[in-house]
Amino acid sequence: VTDHGFRMRLSPQVPEVLERHVADLVTTLLAAHGHTLDDVDGWAIHPGGARILRVVADQLQLSEEATAPSYD
């Protein structure tokens, strides 16, 4: 925390951690509520950077159309 607010940086390891865990995390969360990835109508992926968006899209097998709002 600085005089101008929060100053943060994402670890360069975030994409690797997401690559290992995001699919299981999301499918488990959805299953706990009786849903699957196919039941999701829209995605809002935190844009920590283009690499993070690509990793999440790849691991969840999301289309370019599904991830377009996150890139925008």
Secondary structure, DSSP 4 states (H G I P E B T S, - for coil): -BTTB------TTHHHHHHHHHHHHHHHHHHHTT--GGG--------S-HHHHHHHHHHHT--HHHHHHHH-
